[in-house]
Amino acid sequence: MRPRIIFTCLRSGIAACALMIAACAGNGEGLDANGRPLMPGGDMSLPLSDDFESLQENIFTPICSVCHVGASAPMGLRLDAANSYNLLVDVPSTEVPSILRVKPGDPDNSYIIQKLEGHAAVGAQMPFGCPTSQPCLPASTIAFVRQWIMNGAPPAAASGVNAPLSITSVVPGDKEMVPTAPPQVMVAFNHELDVSQLATYSMHIEKLGAGGAALRLDRVQARIAVSDANLRALMIWPSRPLTSGRYRVVMDAGASAHFSDIAGQTVAAGIPDELGEPVISTFDVEVHP
C-alpha cells in the first residue's frame, strides 16, 4: 500500500534553521554565545513542518545543498530541490549500502537520521564539522525529519499533472564530470511511471575511448529499478564500479525506446547513437586516489 501524504501544521523555533546555516557556513556569525540566532526585532518564528516541501525549503535547500549539490556532492547525494527526494527515498547509502538513506516508515533505520544524530557506523556526524567546530542540529529540528519519515516519507505535492510526460533530470547529467564512481544513474520524471512496463526496458553502460562514441572500450551490464515509494525515479545500477573514464548510458537494441506513465503518456528516451540505440546521458568519471 502506498503511503498517504500527511501534512501536520507544527511549528518550530528559528534556532533550528539558523544553527544549520551556521554549521555549513562555518563562521558562527549571527549567533549569540549560546549558539542562538540573533534576529532584528527578536522575531524568532519560522514555519517548519513534517512535510517534504517544508523540509526542502527550510533545511535541504538553504543548508544542505550548500555542500550537497552538483557533481561534487559528497557521496553523490544531491540535496537541491530537483534531486533530493529521488536520491534519498528508498536509495541505499553509499557509505553503508545495506541501509537506505530514507526508509519510509522507519526513521531509526534511515541513514539520514543516523547521520544527523551522530550514531552512523561510518563517517562523521552531519552537518559537516559537527560537533567540534560547528553546532549540531537540535533534536527539535531532527524530529521533523523523523516524523516525515514515520509518515511514509511522502513526496512534495504533485505539480504539472497536466503537463506532458517528460524527463526532468538525469544524475550524473550529460557532459558532467563526477569525482567518484556513481553507484547509480538516476532518471527523474514529472509523472509516475507505469512499472508494468519495466520489463520492456533494458540498459547498459559503455566506457568510451579517446575517439568518443566511435570507440567502445567496455560494456557494463546494468539493472533498472523503480521504487514503490517513488514511481517518478528510474534507477540504473551498474553491475560493477565504474573506473575513471568517459561513459554513456544506453538503451539496449530492441528495448522499448519510450517511457510510459500510469496515464499512458509516453516520452522518447535519449538521443539515438550511430547504431540507433538511445543514449540517456554521457558523463566523465575522474576517480582520485
Backbone torsions as a table, in degrees:
resi	resn	phi	psi	omega
1	MET	NA	131.1	-176.7
2	ARG	-78.4	142.7	-176.4
3	PRO	-66.7	144.1	176.1
4	ARG	-83.3	147.0	175.7
5	ILE	-77.3	122.3	-178.4
6	ILE	-118.7	125.4	178.4
7	PHE	-111.9	131.7	-179.9
8	THR	-123.5	128.7	-178.0
9	CYS	-90.8	77.1	176.2
10	LEU	-102.9	164.2	178.1
11	ARG	-134.5	148.2	178.0
12	SER	-133.1	160.1	177.0
13	GLY	-70.0	159.1	-180.0
14	ILE	-70.7	-14.2	-178.2
15	ALA	-58.7	-35.8	-178.7
16	ALA	-58.4	-49.7	-177.4
17	CYS	-69.0	-41.1	-177.1
18	ALA	-65.8	-38.6	178.0
19	LEU	-62.9	-37.4	179.1
20	MET	-68.1	-37.4	178.2
21	ILE	-63.5	-43.2	178.5
22	ALA	-63.6	-35.1	-178.4
23	ALA	-62.9	-35.7	-179.8
24	CYS	-87.1	-36.5	-178.3
25	ALA	-67.5	-38.5	172.8
26	GLY	84.1	9.6	-178.6
27	ASN	-119.4	-8.6	176.7
28	GLY	70.8	2.2	-179.9
29	GLU	-63.7	144.8	-179.9
30	GLY	87.9	3.2	179.3
31	LEU	-115.1	150.6	174.6
32	ASP	-86.6	-172.9	-176.0
33	ALA	-64.1	-20.3	179.8
34	ASN	-98.8	9.1	178.9
35	GLY	79.8	14.2	179.0
36	ARG	-94.9	148.1	-175.5
37	PRO	-70.2	143.5	173.4
38	LEU	-96.3	115.1	-175.5
39	MET	-120.3	131.0	176.4
40	PRO	-56.3	131.0	177.8
41	GLY	78.6	-3.0	176.2
42	GLY	74.3	17.4	178.8
43	ASP	-73.7	109.6	-174.8
44	MET	-109.4	12.7	-175.1
45	SER	-95.2	139.7	175.4
46	LEU	-153.0	126.5	179.8
47	PRO	-69.4	128.9	175.0
48	LEU	-145.4	124.7	-177.7
49	SER	-134.7	174.9	-172.4
50	ASP	-92.6	30.4	172.1
51	ASP	-105.1	157.2	-172.1
52	PHE	-65.4	-35.1	178.3
53	GLU	-57.1	-44.2	-178.6
54	SER	-67.3	-42.8	179.1
55	LEU	-63.1	-41.2	179.5
56	GLN	-65.4	-46.6	-174.7
57	GLU	-69.2	-37.5	-173.0
58	ASN	-100.5	-17.3	-176.0
59	ILE	-123.7	-65.1	-171.3
60	PHE	-64.1	-47.9	-177.4
61	THR	-69.3	-55.4	-174.6
62	PRO	-76.1	-23.0	-173.0
63	ILE	-109.7	-64.9	-170.9
64	CYS	-68.9	-38.0	-174.3
65	SER	-75.1	-4.9	171.1
66	VAL	-60.3	-36.9	177.5
67	CYS	-103.4	-43.7	-174.7
68	HIS	-87.8	73.0	-179.3
69	VAL	-150.5	147.1	174.2
70	GLY	69.4	-168.9	-174.4
71	ALA	-63.5	-26.4	-177.5
72	SER	-93.0	10.6	-179.8
73	ALA	-56.8	130.6	-179.9
74	PRO	-55.5	132.7	179.8
75	MET	58.6	18.9	179.9
76	GLY	71.0	9.5	-178.3
77	LEU	-89.2	105.2	180.0
78	ARG	-97.5	121.0	-175.3
79	LEU	-109.1	23.8	170.8
80	ASP	-74.2	165.0	-173.0
81	ALA	-60.5	-30.5	-176.6
82	ALA	-73.8	-24.2	-169.6
83	ASN	-127.6	-14.2	-170.1
84	SER	-59.2	-51.0	-176.3
85	TYR	-60.2	-44.3	-176.2
86	ASN	-66.5	-27.2	-178.4
87	LEU	-98.2	-0.3	178.3
88	LEU	-104.1	-55.0	-167.5
89	VAL	-77.2	121.8	178.8
90	ASP	64.4	21.7	178.7
91	VAL	-107.8	128.2	-179.9
92	PRO	-61.8	142.1	173.9
93	SER	-64.5	144.2	176.9
94	THR	-72.6	-38.0	-179.3
95	GLU	-70.6	-40.9	179.7
96	VAL	-133.0	86.1	-172.6
97	PRO	-59.9	-18.8	179.6
98	SER	-75.8	-9.3	-179.4
99	ILE	-116.1	131.7	178.2
100	LEU	-75.7	144.8	175.7
101	ARG	-58.4	-46.6	172.3
102	VAL	-133.4	118.5	176.4
103	LYS	-104.7	104.6	-175.1
104	PRO	-52.1	130.2	179.5
105	GLY	84.7	-4.6	-173.8
106	ASP	-138.7	78.3	-177.6
107	PRO	-63.9	-34.5	-177.8
108	ASP	-63.0	-31.5	179.2
109	ASN	-103.6	24.5	173.2
110	SER	-102.8	126.7	-173.1
111	TYR	-63.4	-32.4	-179.5
112	ILE	-61.2	-38.0	178.2
113	ILE	-69.5	-42.8	178.4
114	GLN	-60.5	-37.9	178.7
115	LYS	-71.5	-42.0	-179.1
116	LEU	-68.5	-34.9	-179.0
117	GLU	-86.5	-12.1	173.3
118	GLY	85.9	24.0	178.0
119	HIS	-125.8	24.7	174.7
120	ALA	-68.4	150.4	-176.7
121	ALA	-70.4	-23.2	-175.3
122	VAL	-131.2	143.5	172.1
123	GLY	79.5	177.4	-175.1
124	ALA	-88.8	164.2	174.5
125	GLN	-70.5	145.7	177.4
126	MET	-103.8	148.2	2.0
127	PRO	-64.7	157.1	-176.3
128	PHE	-56.5	132.6	-178.9
129	GLY	94.3	-8.2	178.5
130	CYS	-80.6	136.6	2.9
131	PRO	-103.2	5.3	-171.8
132	THR	-71.6	-48.3	-176.4
133	SER	-115.4	-8.9	-179.7
134	GLN	-134.5	152.6	175.5
135	PRO	-71.3	144.0	175.3
136	CYS	-81.4	165.0	176.4
137	LEU	-70.3	136.1	177.4
138	PRO	-68.9	153.7	-179.6
139	ALA	-59.0	-30.7	-179.3
140	SER	-64.5	-32.4	178.1
141	THR	-77.9	-45.0	179.2
142	ILE	-60.4	-29.5	-179.6
143	ALA	-61.1	-33.3	177.6
144	PHE	-68.1	-39.8	176.7
145	VAL	-65.4	-42.7	177.6
146	ARG	-58.2	-46.3	-176.5
147	GLN	-67.1	-37.1	176.0
148	TRP	-59.8	-43.0	178.8
149	ILE	-67.1	-42.1	178.9
150	MET	-61.0	-33.6	178.4
151	ASN	-71.4	-5.1	-178.9
152	GLY	107.6	8.0	-180.0
153	ALA	51.9	53.3	-179.0
154	PRO	-68.5	150.9	178.5
155	PRO	-75.8	176.5	173.3
156	ALA	-65.2	159.3	179.4
157	ALA	-56.1	139.9	-177.7
158	ALA	-61.3	138.6	176.4
159	SER	-130.9	154.9	178.2
160	GLY	64.9	32.5	-176.7
161	VAL	-64.8	-24.1	-179.3
162	ASN	-92.9	-4.3	179.4
163	ALA	-77.5	154.0	176.8
164	PRO	-61.3	152.0	176.1
165	LEU	-59.5	132.4	179.4
166	SER	-151.4	160.2	173.4
167	ILE	-86.0	124.2	-176.5
168	THR	-95.0	-28.4	176.9
169	SER	-163.5	155.4	174.8
170	VAL	-132.3	133.1	179.5
171	VAL	-130.5	121.0	-4.0
172	PRO	-66.8	147.1	-177.9
173	GLY	-78.9	166.7	-179.8
174	ASP	-62.0	134.2	179.0
175	LYS	64.6	23.8	178.9
176	GLU	-97.1	148.2	175.2
177	MET	-112.8	127.0	179.4
178	VAL	-113.4	141.4	-174.9
179	PRO	-82.1	-8.2	177.4
180	THR	-135.8	158.2	179.9
181	ALA	-67.0	120.0	-179.8
182	PRO	-70.3	130.3	179.2
183	PRO	-68.5	-24.3	178.8
184	GLN	-152.5	161.1	169.8
185	VAL	-108.3	130.4	-177.2
186	MET	-111.2	129.0	175.3
187	VAL	-116.2	115.4	-176.1
188	ALA	-102.9	144.2	-178.6
189	PHE	-122.4	161.9	178.7
190	ASN	-88.1	-8.2	176.4
191	HIS	-127.7	162.6	174.8
192	GLU	-72.3	136.9	-177.5
193	LEU	-82.2	154.0	173.5
194	ASP	-82.9	100.5	-174.9
195	VAL	-71.0	-15.3	176.9
196	SER	-66.1	-17.2	179.4
197	GLN	-91.2	0.7	-172.4
198	LEU	-57.6	-35.6	-177.7
199	ALA	-67.3	-16.3	-179.6
200	THR	-84.6	-6.2	179.7
201	TYR	-104.1	135.8	171.7
202	SER	-147.4	141.0	-173.2
203	MET	-139.2	163.1	170.7
204	HIS	-145.3	168.5	179.8
205	ILE	-119.6	126.6	-179.0
206	GLU	-104.5	135.6	170.8
207	LYS	-93.9	128.8	-173.8
208	LEU	-103.7	151.1	175.9
209	GLY	-89.9	-170.7	-177.0
210	ALA	-61.5	-24.3	-179.6
211	GLY	-82.1	6.2	178.8
212	GLY	71.1	-138.4	-173.2
213	ALA	-61.2	-24.4	-176.8
214	ALA	-74.9	-13.8	-175.9
215	LEU	-129.4	105.0	178.5
216	ARG	-97.4	120.6	-179.6
217	LEU	-89.9	-29.5	-173.6
218	ASP	-158.3	155.2	176.3
219	ARG	-126.3	121.1	-178.4
220	VAL	-108.3	120.1	178.1
221	GLN	-66.8	152.2	-178.0
222	ALA	-142.1	147.9	173.7
223	ARG	-110.3	153.9	-179.4
224	ILE	-119.4	150.4	-179.0
225	ALA	-154.0	149.6	172.7
226	VAL	-127.4	123.2	-178.6
227	SER	-71.9	142.0	175.3
228	ASP	-61.9	-25.8	-178.6
229	ALA	-81.5	-13.4	-177.9
230	ASN	-152.5	92.9	-176.2
231	LEU	-82.0	4.3	179.6
232	ARG	-98.0	-2.6	-176.4
233	ALA	-122.1	122.1	175.0
234	LEU	-97.9	123.2	179.6
235	MET	-103.9	133.8	179.4
236	ILE	-117.2	115.9	-173.1
237	TRP	-108.7	114.8	176.4
238	PRO	-66.1	147.6	-177.1
239	SER	-73.0	-15.1	176.7
240	ARG	-151.1	159.6	-179.2
241	PRO	-59.8	144.9	179.6
242	LEU	-88.9	129.5	176.1
243	THR	-88.1	178.3	-179.2
244	SER	-60.6	141.2	179.1
245	GLY	148.4	-176.5	179.2
246	ARG	-99.7	135.0	-177.5
247	TYR	-131.2	160.1	170.0
248	ARG	-143.4	144.9	179.1
249	VAL	-95.4	123.9	-169.7
250	VAL	-127.6	137.0	170.3
251	MET	-74.7	134.3	179.7
252	ASP	-64.1	148.9	175.3
253	ALA	-60.2	134.0	179.9
254	GLY	89.7	-12.9	178.2
255	ALA	-78.8	160.9	176.4
256	SER	-59.6	131.4	-179.9
257	ALA	-97.5	8.6	180.0
258	HIS	-130.8	137.3	172.6
259	PHE	-92.5	148.6	-179.5
260	SER	-123.1	144.9	173.8
261	ASP	-98.4	179.4	-174.5
262	ILE	-71.6	-11.7	176.7
263	ALA	-94.7	-1.3	178.4
264	GLY	93.6	-0.5	175.9
265	GLN	-70.8	151.9	179.9
266	THR	-127.5	157.6	174.6
267	VAL	-142.5	138.6	-179.8
268	ALA	-67.8	146.7	-178.5
269	ALA	-102.5	115.6	171.1
270	GLY	66.8	-167.6	-178.3
271	ILE	-120.1	127.5	-177.7
272	PRO	-60.3	138.4	176.5
273	ASP	-90.7	-165.1	-176.6
274	GLU	-66.4	-18.5	177.7
275	LEU	-100.2	2.6	-179.7
276	GLY	84.4	5.5	178.4
277	GLU	-87.2	128.5	-178.0
278	PRO	-66.6	132.0	177.8
279	VAL	-100.8	121.0	-177.4
280	ILE	-80.8	-43.1	-177.5
281	SER	-160.5	146.9	173.0
282	THR	-123.4	127.2	-175.0
283	PHE	-146.0	163.0	179.4
284	ASP	-110.5	140.8	174.0
285	VAL	-114.2	125.5	177.6
286	GLU	-126.3	90.4	-176.0
287	VAL	-84.3	120.5	178.4
288	HIS	-93.1	133.9	-179.3
289	PRO	-65.9	NA	NA
